[in-house]
């Protein structure tokens, strides 16, 4: 067991040794949903016949015409996702509770029986005050949450799937490498074609099931993370 654990730690550490002295590699686009949507467009459900003058008319409904709609609407199209997050939340709770109880039970007179029992009891014990209990409890709790998030980003996304109800599934990925640090932005979700503006943009609050990830990898990000051994120790150690 120990040998297997040591081998796993060794292999995990060796996975980053090939990046020593090198900038982090970009994620390949080949094999992704975006690459597949770009290079294998789905066949249309029906083919509309084109007249001999359709290509030369200025008033056709095609996307290439002067007044055509150039918004993303099918698989492989590109649109811009505008991310402007400025959320702030403050929650404060306070609760107090206090309870006091006092109970006394005795049998001073009962046909002379308490007096007879007192003679059999140890010195100082009496049936006059057989039971006397007191209880007191106090609880006080305070809690507060303060959160402030602000993010302004723009990223180009690709329509990777057109659902049967007309909703578009989009996916966007952007990577910027500066020296030895790579910053990446990933956006996925579902968009209605009606929510795409005339400038071919959609805001993040109109993306259903939105998944927005903004992070990075590189030398700075590696230093900010604890080592694998420390992470495993934090999980396994009970204290």
N, C-alpha and C positions, 0 to 999 in steps of 0.2 A: 504493500500500500504506500509506504513511504517512497519507494523507488518510483512508482508510477506518478506520485505527486511531484517529485523532483523533476521527472522527465517532462511533465506537463509544463511546469514553470520554466524549464530550460527552453522548450520549444516556443513558448509564448515570448520569451525574451529574444530568441533568435529571429523571430518574425520581423523585428524592427532593426536588426543589425544591418540589413542591406540598404537602409536609408541613411546610414551614418555618412555625414558630409554631403548629402544630396538633398535637394528640395523635394517635397512630397509630390508624388505623381498625381496627375489629373485622373478623375474617374473616366473610364472609356465610355463613349457614347454607343459604340457598337454593341448590339444585344439588348439595349434598353428599349422601353416602350416608345420613346420618342423616335429612335432610329427605325424601329419596325413600322411606325405609323408613317414616316416620311417616305420609306422605300417600298411600301406595299400598300398602296391606297386601295380601299375596298371598292368593289365594282358597284356602279349605281343600281338602284332598284329598278329603274326604267330609263330607257333612252328616248329622249324627246327628239323628234325629227327636226333638222335644221333646214331652213329655206335658203335659197341661193343668195338672198340679199341680207341675211341676218348678220353676217360678219362685217358688212359695210355700213350698217345702220347705227346712228348715234343713240337710238332710243331702245336698244335691246336690253333685256334684263340680265345679260351675262355679266360676270364679275369684271371682265376686261373692258366693258363699255364705259363711256364718259360718266354716266350716272349710275353705274353698277354698284352693288353693295359689296364692299371689300372686307366685311367683317368675317371673322372665322366662323365657319359653319359646318365643316366636315373634317374627317380624319386627315391629319397631316397639315392642317392650317395652323398658323401661328397668331397668337394674340398677346397683349401685354397685361400683366397682372400688377395692379397698383396696391401696395401694402402700406397703409398708414394707420398704425396702431398707436393710440394714445389713451390707454386705460388707467383708471385710478379708482381704487376701492379702499375704504376705511370702515372697519367694523370694530365696535367696542361693546363689550358686555360686562356687566357687574351684577353679582347676586350675593345676597346675605341671608342666612338662616340661623335661627336661634330657638332652642327648645329646652324647657326646664320641667322636671317632674319630681313629685314628692309623694311617697306612699308610706302609710303607717298602719300596722295591723296588730292588735293586741287582744287579750282576753282577761281583763281585770276581774270580772265577777262571772262565775257560772256555777251556781249551786255549790260553791266552796271548792270546786275542783282545781282552779288555778292555785289556791293557797296550798293544797296538798301537793301539787306538782312542784311548787317552788321549793318545798322541803327536799325533794329528790334531785333538784337541779344543782349544779355547782354554785359556789358562792358568787354572788353578784348577778346571777341569771334570774330572770323573772318572766312570767307569762303576761305581765301587764303590757309590755311592749315586745311582743313576740317577733315582729318583723318591722323594720324601718328602713326604707330604701330611698335614695336620692339619685337623680340622674340629671345630667346637664350636657348639652351638645351645642356646639357653635360651628358654623361653616361660613366661609367667606371666599368667593372666587372672583377673579378679574381676568379678562382676556381681551386682547386687541389684535387686529390685523391691519397692516398698512401695506398697500401694493401700488406701485407706479411703474408702468411699462410704456415705452415710447419707441416706435420703430417706423422708419420711412424708407421704403425700398420699392424698386420697380424691376420686374424680371419678365423675360419673354417665355411663354409657355406654349406647348404644342398640344393640339387636340389628338389624343391617342385613341379615343373610342367615341363613337356616336351611338347612344342607346336607342332602343326602339321607341321610347317616348320623346325623342328629340333632344334630350339632355346630353351635354358634351362632357366627357371626362378629360381633364387636362392634367398635364404634368410638365413642370418646368424645373430646370436645374442650371445653376450658374456658379462658376468657380473662378476665383481671382487669386492668383499667386503673387505674393510680394516677398521677394527674397526667399526665405525658407519657411514661410507661413502661408497656408492655403485657406482662404475663406470660402465657404460654400453656402449656397442658399437653395433650398428645395421647397417646391410648392406643388401640391396635388389637391384634387377635389373635383366637384361636379358643378357645371355652370349651365344656366339656361341661355339659349341664343338671344332671347329678348333682353337679357341683362348686359349684353355686350354693347358698348356705346358705339356711336358712329365713327369714332377714332380708333376702333378695334381695341378698346381697353375694358377691363372689368376690375372692380374693386374687391378686396378680399372679403368684405362682409356679404357679398353676393355669391360666395363660393360655398356650396353645401359640402359638409364633411371635409372642410379645409384642413390640411396638414402643412404647416409652415415650420421649417427647420432652418435655423441660421446658426452656424457654428464654424469650426475650423479644425485643422489638423496641421501639425508641424512641430518645430522645436519648441515654440512658446507654449503651445497647447500641451505638449508632453510634459513640460516642467510643471505646469499648473495641476496635473493629475498625479495622485499618489501612485506609487509603484504597485505592481501586481501583487507582490507579497504582502504589502500593507493592506490592500483591498481585501485579500483573502483572510488576513488575520482579523480585520474589522468584522467580517461576517461570521467567522468561526468562534472567536474568543467570546465567552459569555460575560466578561467583565471589561 
